[in-house]
Amino acid sequence: GGGAGGSPPPAPPRLYQLFCPVVKVLQGPMMPDCTQTDPVLTGCWGLPSPSDLDPPFGLPLCDPLHEVLLTFTKPEGEESADPRDAYVLKAGDSVLLSLEARVPASTPYPRTENVFRVRLMDESKATLDGKLNEFGAEVIDTPRLQDFRLWWTSAAPSAVVSVAVEFS
């Protein structure tokens, strides 16, 4: 359940898989609890799974592991009458943590299906704030020619010149 202080449930595009537990907290108050079974998670609500052999036409695929609930629980005995102490995460706090995730075989399409969402909730799981439109990167499954540049020595008719090629 939600701890005294907030539960941000990250929800990547429905074809990604997120895995509990949190691997590392690089910045933040503590290691959060991580679950994928809390009823507050939206789940797939009848959408076909990527493993369905014959999914219904027109419905987006949805992996049940596409979201997690992270709970930062206030340690026992940390009670305060100050309302600013009601949450584990304070205004202005920064959290940086890492989870393992499995990237889908291709970029979710249309672009609106490649959106990550994070909601910040209080201990009763009421949403306090959120970022619901963070677009994911393109899944690159083949080599790409990028940052292409050419240089050459002075060109003269029928001359052999040196050409330098750079790309990544």
N, C-alpha and C positions, 0 to 999 in steps of 0.2 A: 504494500500500500504506500500511499504518499507519506513522506516523513514531514516533520515539522520544519518546513523551510523551502519546499519546492521540488517539483519533479519535471524536468524538461524531457519530453519524449521526442527524440529525433525520428523523423520518418523520411527516409530517402525514397527515391522513385521505387515503385512497387516491384521492380525486377531485381533490385539489389538485395543482398542479404546482410544483415548486421548480426554480430555475434556477441553475446555476453560471455564473460564479464568484461568490464572496462579494463583495458590492458595497462594503462598508465595515466595518472593525473600529473600533468606537467605544471599546471597552475590551477589553484582553486582550494576550497576549504578542506576537502577530504575526498576519499574514494567513494563514489556513489554506489548504491545497490543497483543492480541491472536485472531487468526481467523482460520477457516477451509474452507473458501470460496474463497480464493485468487487464481487466475489462475496459479500462479507459483507452486502450489501444484500439484503433479503428479496424484492424484486421483486413480481411479481403471481402467480406460481406457478399458472398455468392459469386465473386469474380473467378474466372478460371485460373488454374495454376499453370505455371510454365511446363509442368510435367503432364498436363492433360493431352491426350493423344488427338482429340478432335474438339478443340475449344469452340464455343459459339462465336460466330462471325460478329465483329464489331465491338466485342467487349475487350477491354485491356486485360492483359495477363497480370497476375498478382501473386508474388511469393509471400507466404505467411510470415517469413522471417524478415520482412522489409522494415520493421520498426521495433524499437526498444523503449522501455520506460526506465529512466535514470532517476533515482531518489536520493537526495542528500538529506540524511536524517540528523537532526540536532542531537548532539550527545546528551545523555541523561544528566540531569542536574543543572543544565544551563537555562534556567528560567530567569526572566527579567520582566519588570513592569513597563519598561520602555517599549513602545510599539515598534520602534525601528529594529528591535531585536527579535521580532516575530519570525523572521526567515533566516535560514542558514546562509543563503546568498543575499548579500546586501546590495543596495543600489550602487552601481559603479564597480562591483566585483567583476573580475575576469576569470573565466574558466577555460582551460585548455586541456583536453583529454584525448586519448586515442582508444578506438575500438577496432576490432578486425571486421572486415567486410568482404563479401564476394561481389565482384563486378559482373554484370550480365554480359552475355556474349556479344551484344551490340547495344548501341545507344538507344535508350527508350524513345519511342516516337509516337505521336508528335512531340514537339518540344515541351508542351505542357505536361507530358508524362515523365519528363526528366527533371523534376523539381524536388528539392529537399525541403522539409518543413520541420521547424522546431517550435514547440510550445513550452512556455514557462508556466508552471502551475503551482498553486499553493498546496498545503497539506490536505485539503479536502478535494483536490484535483480540479479546482476551478481555474480556468485559464486566466493568467495575469497579463501575459504578453506573448508575442510570437513573431516568427519570421517564416512566412509561408510560401516564399517565392524565390528561393536560392537555386538557380539553375545548375544542374550537374554538368560536368565536363563531357565532351564527346568521348565515347569509347573507341579507341583506335585499335583496330584489329589487323591492319596491314601497314607496312612501312610507308612513310610519307616523305615527300621531298619538300623541305621547308627552308626558308632563309637562303635562297639560291642567289649567288653572286658570281660574276665573271670579271676577270681582268685580263688584258692582253697587251703585248708590246705594240708599237706602232705598226699598223697594217699598211702594206704596200702591195701593188698588183703582183700576183703570182709568187709572193714571198711566203716563206714558212715562218710563222710567228709562235711565240710561247703564249699559252692560255692557262690562266689559273682559274680553277673552279672550286667554289666553296658551297657546301650545303650541310644541313643537319637533318 
